[in-house]
Amino acid sequence: MAAGYLGALTGLGGGVIVTPALTLLLGVDIRYAIGASLVSVIATSSGAAAAYVREGFSNIRIGMFLEKATTVGAVAGAFLSSRTPTSILAIIFGVVLLHAAWQSSRVHSESLANTRPDPLATRLKLNGSYPGDQGIQHYNVSHVKARFGLMFGAGAVSGLLGIGSGALKVIAMDQVMLIPFKVSTTTSNFS
């Protein structure tokens, strides 16, 4: 339940709780924990995404566009997972979570949301809006090409570690594409 709550709230999917809990607390082999975690991430993200899309927070166009690279990366990560020693998987898992925590502690993009839009974002109609405290808040999307490349890496980490790609997707949307944090987390749940 804690993993589902955290996953829905942050866009991380819950795998950051499920995988370590299964391996450290219950002694499950990390490869089995990764598989179980991916199944739970799908359920958690699907439930949260339905609510966020209905409320108008998720940017469906960004989610669909970026998911192409994430999916290819996830297949590559799953392939690598079966060929990587469990000790290396554990180290990668720790490094990814520490990096995600460090990046999340940095200033979020709400103050940067009014930057000039990326021409590709305009052409693909990725700029959007969401319900804010003072009504509808509009934002522009930046660095679309860089973000698309980062999604392959996020997908690879997801397939490799079973944590869901949100640990990297949210940060990339927030810090690289300059999408407001609320939109980043809800779009991550959607995709």
DATAJO-V692340 format. One record per pair of residues at least 24 apart in sequence whose C-alpha atoms are under 8 Angstrom apart, sorted by sequence separation. I is the first residue (numbers start at 1). J is the second residue. D is the distance in whole Angstrom. If there is no record, write none. Layout:
# DATAJO-V692340
[[I/J/D] [I/J/D]]
This chain:
# DATAJO-V692340
[[114/138/8] [115/139/8] [116/140/7] [117/141/5] [118/142/5] [120/144/7] [15/40/7] [113/138/8] [114/139/6] [115/140/6] [116/141/8] [117/142/6] [118/143/6] [147/172/6] [14/40/7] [15/41/6] [113/139/5] [114/140/6] [115/141/8] [116/142/7] [118/144/7] [147/173/7] [14/41/6] [113/140/6] [115/142/8] [13/41/5] [113/141/8] [13/42/8] [147/176/7] [14/44/7] [146/176/8] [147/177/7] [13/44/6] [13/45/6] [143/176/6] [144/177/7] [7/41/8] [11/45/8] [142/176/7] [143/177/5] [142/177/4] [8/44/6] [141/177/5] [142/178/6] [4/41/8] [7/44/7] [8/45/6] [141/178/6] [142/179/8] [7/45/7] [140/178/8] [141/179/6] [140/179/7] [4/44/5] [8/48/5] [139/179/7] [139/180/7] [31/81/8] [31/82/8] [130/183/7] [31/86/7] [30/86/7] [30/90/8] [61/125/7] [62/126/6] [61/126/6] [109/174/6] [113/178/6] [108/174/6] [109/175/6] [112/178/6] [113/179/6] [59/126/8] [100/167/6] [104/171/7] [108/175/7] [113/180/6] [93/161/6] [100/168/7] [103/171/7] [110/178/8] [59/128/7] [109/178/5] [110/179/7] [97/167/7] [109/179/6] [110/180/5] [89/160/8] [96/167/8] [100/171/7] [109/180/5] [110/181/7] [57/129/8] [58/130/8] [89/161/7] [108/180/7] [109/181/7] [57/130/5] [108/181/6] [56/130/6] [57/131/7] [56/131/7] [73/151/7] [74/152/8] [77/155/7] [78/156/7] [81/159/7] [69/148/6] [73/152/4] [77/156/4] [81/160/5] [69/149/7] [72/152/7] [73/153/6] [74/154/8] [75/155/8] [76/156/6] [77/157/6] [79/159/8] [80/160/6] [81/161/7] [16/97/8] [66/147/8] [70/151/5] [71/152/7] [73/154/7] [74/155/4] [75/156/7] [77/158/7] [78/159/4] [79/160/8] [66/148/6] [69/151/5] [70/152/5] [73/155/4] [74/156/4] [77/159/4] [78/160/5] [69/152/5] [70/153/7] [72/155/7] [73/156/4] [74/157/7] [76/159/7] [77/160/4] [67/151/7] [70/154/6] [71/155/6] [72/156/8] [73/157/8] [74/158/6] [75/159/6] [77/161/8] [66/151/6] [70/155/4] [74/159/4] [69/155/7] [70/156/7] [73/159/7] [74/160/7] [70/165/8] [41/163/7] [41/164/6] [38/162/5] [59/183/7] [63/187/6] [67/191/6] [37/162/6] [38/163/7] [57/182/7] [58/183/6] [62/187/8] [63/188/7] [66/191/8] [34/160/8] [36/162/8] [37/163/7] [38/164/7] [57/183/6] [58/184/8] [34/161/6] [35/162/6] [59/186/8] [60/187/7] [63/190/7] [64/191/7] [34/162/4] [58/186/5] [59/187/6] [63/191/5] [33/162/8] [34/163/7] [57/186/6] [58/187/4] [57/187/8] [60/190/7] [58/190/7] [53/186/8] [52/186/6] [49/186/7] [53/190/8] [48/186/8] [49/187/8] [52/190/8] [49/189/5] [50/190/8] [48/189/6] [49/190/5] [48/190/8] [19/162/7] [46/189/7] [19/163/7] [45/189/5] [46/190/7] [18/163/8] [45/190/7] [15/162/6] [16/163/5] [15/163/4] [16/164/8] [14/163/7] [15/164/6] [13/163/7] [14/164/8] [12/163/8] [13/164/6] [12/164/6] [13/165/8] [12/165/7] [13/166/6] [12/166/4] [11/166/6] [12/167/5] [11/167/8] [12/170/8] [11/170/7] [11/184/8] [12/185/8] [11/185/4] [10/185/6] [11/186/6] [9/185/8] [10/186/8] [11/187/8] [12/188/7] [13/189/7] [11/188/5] [12/189/7] [11/189/5] [8/189/7]]
